[in-house]
Amino acid sequence: MAGSIKFGTDGWRAIIAEDFTFDNVRVCAQATANYLIKSRGDNARVVVGYDTRFASEDFAAAVAEVLGANGIYVYLSTSPVPTPVVSHAVVDLKADGGVVITASHNPAQWNGYKYKGPDGSSAPMSVIASIEDEIAALSKSNTADMGSQIHVRSLDDLLEQKLVEWHDPDVAYMARIRRLVDIDALRQMPGTVVVDSMFGAGAGYIDKLAGGGNLAVEELNGERNPAFPGIRPEPIGPNVERLRTHVANTGALMGIATDGDADRVGIIDEHGNFLNQHQVFALLCYYLLAIRGERGDIIRSITTTEMISLLGERYKVPVHVTQVGFKYIAPLMLEHNALIGGEESGGYAFRGHVPERDGILAGLYFLDMIRQAGKTPSMLLEELYSVVGPHYYDRLDLELEPGDRSRVENALQDLSPLTVGGTPVERIDHTDGVMIVLTDGAWVLYRLSGTEPLVRIYVEGDDPQRVQELLSSGRSLLGI
């Protein structure tokens, strides 16, 4: 089964008990151990954390049992924690890497294995390739040989031998957030913020940080429920209906949703409207540039809004466009000491923190933008549009049957239309997927998911109706 392990844009994910088994998780852990021993020597240290999914703590313990048996020192989280908390712990403890058992925003039947580098970010492609090479080497062995190559010791034994220690990463993480955000000022804000943790690992964090003063923090779906009943734990429009309704009915300042491992954020305005990820990314850039007066490079994936580049021109800061995934964004953030980096999925990272997505910090920054500007989210969006012009966006996710992927790949390779939706094509960009840029500035982007059997069609234009027309035209071009 180890041959089924393939790392996508952010780790390996699979269906629990189908491919995501204890045996396969141990293969990943042994491959990680082999990589670390070869690259870091015999004294490597790793942080291991996990989310609120079914048996995540048991899979994390299995990782610790393998890493520890290979002589790697393990800091094992005492409770479910967000991925950004693990990333921060890697940096805080000066560890050599981190493992998070999480499937992020995937449906309840999925789980996953994320690997973080020593800077807390998603490991670069070279590291992932090395770990995959180790997995492949293990996979070539027969069952008996593979078993002898995977070293396992009991967790109790490793704890006693001081190769594994229980670690609570929250304390240092909370202290870092308090240095980045004026928490005391947030607590004095009058009003209510509603948080939807989507039954995920982010439950309770915003309340612990910003609650307890004049600001009331109400939390929805804050208990642990691995079934994620009634929702998919991805903070996008169709999945946050309860949050939207609650914000509108209670007169709250805003709503904040975090995904299953709290590295992504979704924002609801004071009227209960979902602000899409591009609007949020652009507003966070606007907050840092115009309200806080900071300057620095911006890193964005190709699937994000052109508003970011327009803000870069307005405030005279470089904007770098790269492939989808923080394994591409994080190295550029480090190279340029970037002010902010973001992607279309709703993940944003900030200077002064780890170069990795943090939905909790992003939500707190958005709340602080409201406080400092003295304006509602809808007013801030109008202010943004007055600077860069109106931009509208939508995305269509099409599920693929097992035999469809190769056909779609071939169709994308051959895609070269002269017009889309009646508008001439200006250029076609193959940075990541196939992006068709039209002469009026609108664009259509096709991209196969690296973690799920999906093809995604992204569209941005200056009118909502036009966006829907381009989505329809874009789908027709693929023949789906």
C-alpha positions as CSV (number, residue, x, y, z in Angstrom):
1,M,0.0,0.0,0.0
2,A,2.9,2.3,0.5
3,G,3.1,2.9,-3.2
4,S,-0.2,4.9,-3.0
5,I,1.5,7.6,-0.9
6,K,2.0,10.7,-3.0
7,F,2.6,14.2,-1.6
8,G,0.5,16.9,-3.2
9,T,0.6,20.7,-2.7
10,D,0.6,20.3,1.1
11,G,1.5,16.8,2.2
12,W,-0.2,13.4,1.7
13,R,-3.9,12.9,2.3
14,A,-6.0,9.8,1.9
15,I,-9.2,8.2,3.2
16,I,-9.0,6.7,6.7
17,A,-8.7,2.9,6.8
18,E,-8.5,2.8,3.0
19,D,-5.0,4.2,2.3
20,F,-4.6,6.3,5.4
21,T,-3.6,3.4,7.7
22,F,-1.3,3.0,10.6
23,D,1.1,1.0,8.4
24,N,1.2,3.7,5.8
25,V,1.7,6.4,8.4
26,R,4.6,4.4,9.8
27,V,6.1,4.3,6.3
28,C,5.9,8.1,6.1
29,A,7.4,8.4,9.5
30,Q,10.3,6.0,8.7
31,A,10.9,7.8,5.4
32,T,11.0,11.1,7.3
33,A,13.4,9.6,9.8
34,N,15.7,8.3,7.1
35,Y,15.7,11.8,5.4
36,L,16.4,13.6,8.7
37,I,19.2,11.2,9.7
38,K,20.9,11.6,6.2
39,S,20.4,15.4,6.1
40,R,20.6,16.5,9.8
41,G,22.6,13.7,11.5
42,D,21.8,11.7,14.6
43,N,20.5,14.4,16.8
44,A,17.5,15.6,14.9
45,R,14.4,16.9,16.7
46,V,10.9,17.0,15.4
47,V,7.6,18.5,16.7
48,V,4.6,16.2,16.1
49,G,1.0,17.6,16.3
50,Y,-2.4,16.6,15.2
51,D,-5.9,17.9,14.6
52,T,-9.4,16.9,15.8
53,R,-10.1,14.2,13.1
54,F,-10.8,10.6,13.9
55,A,-7.9,8.9,15.7
56,S,-5.5,11.8,14.8
57,E,-3.9,11.5,18.2
58,D,-3.3,7.8,17.7
59,F,-1.7,8.4,14.3
60,A,0.5,11.1,15.8
61,A,1.6,8.6,18.5
62,A,2.5,6.1,15.8
63,V,4.7,8.8,14.1
64,A,6.4,9.5,17.5
65,E,6.9,5.8,18.0
66,V,8.8,5.5,14.7
67,L,10.8,8.7,14.9
68,G,11.8,8.0,18.5
69,A,12.8,4.4,17.6
70,N,15.2,5.9,15.0
71,G,16.8,8.1,17.7
72,I,15.0,11.3,16.7
73,Y,13.9,13.4,19.6
74,V,10.1,14.1,19.5
75,Y,8.1,16.9,21.0
76,L,4.6,15.3,21.0
77,S,1.6,17.7,21.4
78,T,-0.5,17.2,24.5
79,S,-3.7,18.0,22.6
80,P,-5.1,18.8,19.2
81,V,-3.5,22.0,17.8
82,P,-3.7,24.1,14.7
83,T,-1.0,23.5,12.0
84,P,0.3,27.1,12.5
85,V,0.9,26.3,16.2
86,V,3.0,23.3,15.2
87,S,4.9,25.5,12.7
88,H,5.6,28.1,15.3
89,A,6.8,25.4,17.8
90,V,9.3,24.1,15.2
91,V,10.9,27.6,15.1
92,D,10.5,28.3,18.8
93,L,12.1,25.0,19.8
94,K,14.7,25.3,17.0
95,A,13.6,21.8,15.9
96,D,14.7,20.3,12.6
97,G,11.1,19.7,11.3
98,G,7.5,19.1,12.2
99,V,4.8,16.6,11.4
100,V,1.1,17.4,11.6
101,I,-1.5,14.7,11.3
102,T,-4.3,16.6,9.5
103,A,-6.3,16.6,6.3
104,S,-6.9,20.3,6.6
105,H,-10.1,21.2,4.9
106,N,-10.9,17.8,3.4
107,P,-14.1,15.9,4.3
108,A,-14.4,13.9,7.5
109,Q,-13.3,10.5,6.1
110,W,-9.9,11.9,5.1
111,N,-6.7,12.4,7.1
112,G,-3.2,13.4,6.2
113,Y,0.5,13.8,6.9
114,K,2.1,17.3,6.6
115,Y,5.8,17.8,6.9
116,K,7.2,21.2,8.0
117,G,10.8,22.3,7.5
118,P,13.0,23.9,10.2
119,D,11.6,27.4,9.5
120,G,8.1,26.1,10.2
121,S,7.0,26.4,6.6
122,S,5.7,23.7,4.2
123,A,8.8,21.8,3.2
124,P,10.2,22.8,-0.2
125,M,9.9,20.4,-3.2
126,S,13.5,19.2,-2.8
127,V,12.7,18.0,0.7
128,I,9.4,16.4,-0.3
129,A,11.2,14.7,-3.2
130,S,13.8,13.2,-0.8
131,I,11.1,11.9,1.6
132,E,9.2,10.4,-1.4
133,D,12.4,8.8,-2.5
134,E,12.7,7.2,0.9
135,I,9.0,6.0,0.7
136,A,9.7,4.5,-2.8
137,A,12.7,2.7,-1.4
138,L,10.7,1.2,1.4
139,S,7.9,0.3,-1.0
140,K,10.2,-1.7,-3.2
141,S,10.9,-4.1,-0.3
142,N,8.8,-7.2,0.2
143,T,6.5,-7.2,3.3
144,A,9.1,-8.9,5.6
145,D,11.9,-6.6,4.5
146,M,9.8,-3.5,4.9
147,G,8.8,-4.6,8.3
148,S,12.5,-4.9,9.3
149,Q,13.3,-1.4,8.0
150,I,10.5,0.3,9.9
151,H,11.7,0.8,13.5
152,V,9.0,1.1,16.2
153,R,9.2,1.3,20.0
154,S,6.3,1.8,22.4
155,L,5.4,5.3,23.3
156,D,5.7,4.6,27.0
157,D,9.2,3.2,26.5
158,L,10.2,6.2,24.5
159,L,8.8,8.6,27.1
160,E,10.7,6.8,29.8
161,Q,13.9,6.8,27.8
162,K,13.4,10.6,27.2
163,L,13.3,10.3,23.4
164,V,9.8,11.6,23.3
165,E,8.4,14.3,25.6
166,W,4.9,15.7,25.9
167,H,4.8,19.4,24.8
168,D,2.2,22.1,25.0
169,P,3.0,24.5,22.1
170,D,0.2,26.9,22.9
171,V,2.1,29.0,25.4
172,A,4.8,30.2,23.1
173,Y,2.4,30.6,20.2
174,M,0.0,32.8,22.2
175,A,3.0,35.0,23.3
176,R,4.0,35.4,19.7
177,I,0.5,36.5,18.6
178,R,0.3,39.0,21.4
179,R,3.5,40.6,20.0
180,L,2.0,40.9,16.6
181,V,-1.5,42.1,17.5
182,D,-2.5,44.7,20.0
183,I,-4.6,42.2,22.0
184,D,-5.4,44.7,24.8
185,A,-6.9,47.1,22.3
186,L,-9.0,44.4,20.7
187,R,-10.4,43.3,24.0
188,Q,-11.6,46.9,24.6
189,M,-13.5,47.0,21.3
190,P,-17.3,47.2,21.9
191,G,-19.3,44.6,20.0
192,T,-19.3,40.9,19.2
193,V,-17.2,38.7,16.9
194,V,-18.6,35.3,15.9
195,V,-16.1,32.5,15.3
196,D,-16.9,29.2,13.5
197,S,-14.1,26.7,14.3
198,M,-15.8,24.1,12.0
199,F,-15.2,21.4,14.7
200,G,-11.5,21.9,14.0
201,A,-8.3,22.4,15.9
202,G,-8.7,26.2,16.0
203,A,-11.5,26.0,18.6
204,G,-11.1,28.4,21.5
205,Y,-8.0,30.3,20.3
206,I,-9.5,33.6,19.3
207,D,-11.6,33.6,22.5
208,K,-8.6,33.0,24.6
209,L,-6.7,35.7,22.9
210,A,-9.2,38.5,22.3
211,G,-12.1,37.6,24.6
212,G,-12.5,38.6,28.3
213,G,-13.0,42.3,27.9
214,N,-15.6,44.5,26.1
215,L,-15.3,42.4,23.0
216,A,-17.6,39.3,23.2
217,V,-16.5,36.2,21.3
218,E,-19.2,33.8,20.4
219,E,-18.1,30.4,19.0
220,L,-20.0,28.0,16.7
221,N,-19.0,24.4,16.1
222,G,-16.3,24.7,18.8
223,E,-16.6,21.2,20.2
224,R,-14.6,18.2,18.8
225,N,-16.7,16.1,16.4
226,P,-14.6,14.1,13.9
227,A,-17.7,13.6,11.7
228,F,-17.9,17.4,11.0
229,P,-21.7,17.0,11.0
230,G,-23.5,19.0,8.3
231,I,-20.3,20.8,7.0
232,R,-17.1,20.4,5.1
233,P,-14.4,22.1,7.2
234,E,-13.3,24.5,4.5
235,P,-14.2,28.2,5.3
236,I,-15.7,29.1,1.9
237,G,-19.2,30.5,1.1
238,P,-21.2,27.3,0.8
239,N,-19.9,25.9,4.1
240,V,-20.5,28.9,6.4
241,E,-24.2,29.4,6.1
242,R,-24.8,29.0,9.9
243,L,-22.1,31.6,10.6
244,R,-23.5,34.0,8.0
245,T,-27.0,33.8,9.5
246,H,-25.8,34.2,13.0
247,V,-23.7,37.3,12.3
248,A,-26.6,38.9,10.4
249,N,-29.2,38.1,13.1
250,T,-27.1,39.2,16.1
251,G,-25.6,42.4,14.7
252,A,-22.1,41.2,15.2
253,L,-19.1,43.1,14.0
254,M,-18.0,40.3,11.7
255,G,-17.6,36.5,11.5
256,I,-14.4,34.5,11.4
257,A,-14.2,30.9,10.2
258,T,-11.2,28.6,10.4
259,D,-10.7,25.3,8.6
260,G,-10.0,21.9,10.1
261,D,-6.4,22.7,11.1
262,A,-6.9,26.5,11.3
263,D,-4.3,27.5,8.7
264,R,-7.1,29.0,6.5
265,V,-9.6,31.7,7.3
266,G,-13.0,32.8,6.0
267,I,-14.5,36.3,6.7
268,I,-18.1,37.3,7.1
269,D,-19.1,41.0,7.0
270,E,-21.5,42.7,9.3
271,H,-24.4,42.0,7.0
272,G,-23.7,38.2,6.9
273,N,-22.1,38.4,3.4
274,F,-19.1,36.1,2.8
275,L,-16.0,37.9,1.6
276,N,-14.2,35.7,-0.8
277,Q,-10.6,34.8,-0.3
278,H,-9.4,37.4,-2.9
279,Q,-11.2,40.2,-1.2
280,V,-9.8,39.1,2.2
281,F,-6.2,38.9,0.8
282,A,-6.5,42.3,-0.8
283,L,-8.0,43.8,2.4
284,L,-5.2,42.3,4.5
285,C,-2.6,43.8,2.2
286,Y,-4.5,47.1,2.3
287,Y,-4.5,47.0,6.1
288,L,-0.7,46.4,6.3
289,L,0.1,49.0,3.6
290,A,-2.4,51.7,4.1
291,I,-3.5,51.4,7.8
292,R,-0.4,50.2,9.5
293,G,1.9,51.9,7.0
294,E,4.2,48.9,6.6
295,R,6.2,48.2,3.4
296,G,7.6,45.0,2.0
297,D,7.3,42.5,-0.8
298,I,4.1,40.6,-1.4
299,I,4.0,37.0,-2.5
300,R,0.9,35.6,-4.2
301,S,0.0,32.4,-6.0
302,I,-1.2,32.6,-9.6
303,T,-4.7,31.8,-8.6
304,T,-5.1,35.0,-6.6
305,T,-6.6,38.3,-7.5
306,E,-5.0,41.0,-9.6
307,M,-6.0,43.4,-6.9
308,I,-2.8,42.4,-5.1
309,S,-0.6,43.5,-8.0
310,L,-2.6,46.8,-8.3
311,L,-2.0,47.5,-4.6
312,G,1.7,46.8,-5.2
313,E,1.8,49.4,-7.9
314,R,-0.1,51.9,-5.8
315,Y,2.1,51.5,-2.7
316,K,5.3,50.9,-4.7
317,V,6.1,47.4,-3.3
318,P,7.2,44.4,-5.4
319,V,4.6,41.6,-6.0
320,H,5.9,38.1,-6.8
321,V,3.6,35.6,-8.5
322,T,4.3,31.9,-8.0
323,Q,2.8,28.4,-8.2
324,V,0.0,27.3,-5.9
325,G,1.1,26.0,-2.5
326,F,3.0,27.4,0.4
327,K,5.9,25.2,-0.4
328,Y,6.4,27.7,-3.3
329,I,5.3,30.8,-1.4
330,A,7.3,30.3,1.8
331,P,10.8,30.2,0.2
332,L,10.0,33.5,-1.5
333,M,8.7,35.0,1.7
334,L,12.0,34.1,3.4
335,E,14.1,35.3,0.4
336,H,12.4,38.7,0.3
337,N,11.5,39.1,3.9
338,A,8.0,39.5,2.6
339,L,5.3,41.5,4.3
340,I,2.6,39.0,3.5
341,G,2.1,35.9,1.4
342,G,-1.2,34.4,0.3
343,E,-3.0,32.0,-1.8
344,E,-6.5,31.5,-3.2
345,S,-7.5,28.9,-0.7
346,G,-7.7,31.5,2.1
347,G,-4.2,30.9,3.6
348,Y,-2.1,34.0,4.5
349,A,1.3,34.3,6.2
350,F,2.8,37.4,7.7
351,R,6.2,39.0,8.4
352,G,7.4,38.6,12.0
353,H,5.7,35.2,12.3
354,V,6.4,31.8,10.6
355,P,6.3,31.8,6.8
356,E,3.2,29.6,6.9
357,R,-0.5,30.2,6.7
358,D,-2.2,31.1,10.0
359,G,-6.0,31.5,10.0
360,I,-6.1,32.6,13.6
361,L,-3.6,35.5,13.1
362,A,-5.3,36.5,9.8
363,G,-8.7,36.7,11.6
364,L,-7.3,38.8,14.4
365,Y,-5.6,41.1,11.9
366,F,-8.9,41.6,10.1
367,L,-10.6,42.4,13.4
368,D,-7.8,44.9,14.2
369,M,-8.3,46.5,10.8
370,I,-11.9,47.2,11.8
371,R,-10.8,48.6,15.1
372,Q,-8.1,50.9,13.6
373,A,-10.1,52.1,10.6
374,G,-13.3,52.5,12.6
375,K,-15.2,51.1,9.6
376,T,-17.3,48.0,9.0
377,P,-16.0,45.2,6.7
378,S,-18.4,46.3,3.9
379,M,-17.2,49.9,4.2
380,L,-13.6,48.7,4.0
381,L,-14.3,46.7,0.9
382,E,-15.8,49.7,-0.8
383,E,-12.7,51.7,0.2
384,L,-10.5,49.0,-1.4
385,Y,-12.5,49.1,-4.6
386,S,-12.1,52.9,-4.8
387,V,-8.4,52.2,-4.9
388,V,-8.1,49.2,-7.3
389,G,-11.5,49.1,-8.9
390,P,-14.2,46.4,-8.5
391,H,-13.1,42.7,-8.9
392,Y,-15.3,39.7,-8.7
393,Y,-14.4,36.0,-8.5
394,D,-15.8,32.5,-8.5
395,R,-14.5,29.0,-8.6
396,L,-16.0,25.8,-9.9
397,D,-14.8,22.4,-8.5
398,L,-15.5,19.5,-10.8
399,E,-15.1,16.0,-9.4
400,L,-13.3,13.5,-11.6
401,E,-13.9,9.8,-12.0
402,P,-10.7,7.7,-11.9
403,G,-10.5,7.6,-15.7
404,D,-11.2,11.3,-16.3
405,R,-7.9,12.8,-15.0
406,S,-5.8,11.8,-18.0
407,R,-8.4,12.9,-20.4
408,V,-8.6,16.3,-18.7
409,E,-4.8,16.6,-18.6
410,N,-4.7,16.0,-22.3
411,A,-7.5,18.6,-22.9
412,L,-5.6,21.2,-20.9
413,Q,-2.4,20.6,-22.8
414,D,-4.1,21.2,-26.1
415,L,-6.2,24.2,-24.8
416,S,-5.5,27.3,-27.0
417,P,-8.7,29.2,-27.7
418,L,-8.8,32.5,-29.6
419,T,-11.7,33.8,-27.6
420,V,-13.5,32.9,-24.3
421,G,-17.1,34.1,-23.8
422,G,-16.7,36.3,-26.9
423,T,-13.6,38.1,-25.6
424,P,-10.3,37.7,-27.4
425,V,-7.4,35.9,-25.6
426,E,-4.4,38.1,-24.8
427,R,-2.1,35.4,-23.5
428,I,-1.9,31.9,-22.0
429,D,0.1,31.4,-18.9
430,H,1.4,27.9,-17.8
431,T,2.9,28.9,-14.4
432,D,0.6,26.5,-12.7
433,G,-2.2,24.9,-14.7
434,V,-3.5,26.8,-17.7
435,M,-4.4,30.5,-17.2
436,I,-6.2,32.3,-20.1
437,V,-5.9,36.1,-19.8
438,L,-8.4,38.0,-21.8
439,T,-7.9,41.4,-23.4
440,D,-10.3,43.1,-21.0
441,G,-8.3,41.9,-17.9
442,A,-10.6,39.1,-17.0
443,W,-9.0,35.6,-16.6
444,V,-9.9,31.9,-16.5
445,L,-7.6,29.4,-14.9
446,Y,-7.7,25.6,-15.0
447,R,-5.9,23.6,-12.4
448,L,-5.9,19.9,-11.4
449,S,-5.9,19.5,-7.6
450,G,-2.8,17.9,-6.1
451,T,-4.7,16.4,-3.2
452,E,-8.1,15.5,-4.4
453,P,-9.7,14.1,-7.7
454,L,-10.8,17.5,-8.8
455,V,-10.3,20.0,-11.6
456,R,-10.8,23.6,-10.6
457,I,-11.9,26.4,-12.8
458,Y,-11.1,29.9,-11.5
459,V,-12.4,33.2,-12.9
460,E,-12.0,36.9,-12.1
461,G,-13.7,39.8,-13.8
462,D,-15.1,43.2,-13.2
463,D,-18.8,42.1,-13.1
464,P,-20.5,39.2,-11.2
465,Q,-22.6,38.2,-14.2
466,R,-19.6,38.2,-16.5
467,V,-17.8,35.9,-14.0
468,Q,-20.6,33.3,-14.2
469,E,-20.6,33.5,-18.0
470,L,-16.9,32.9,-18.1
471,L,-17.2,29.9,-15.7
472,S,-19.8,28.4,-18.0
473,S,-17.7,29.1,-21.1
474,G,-14.6,27.7,-19.4
475,R,-16.3,24.5,-18.5
476,S,-17.6,24.1,-22.1
477,L,-14.0,24.4,-23.4
478,L,-13.1,21.3,-21.3
479,G,-16.1,19.4,-22.5
480,I,-17.3,18.5,-19.0
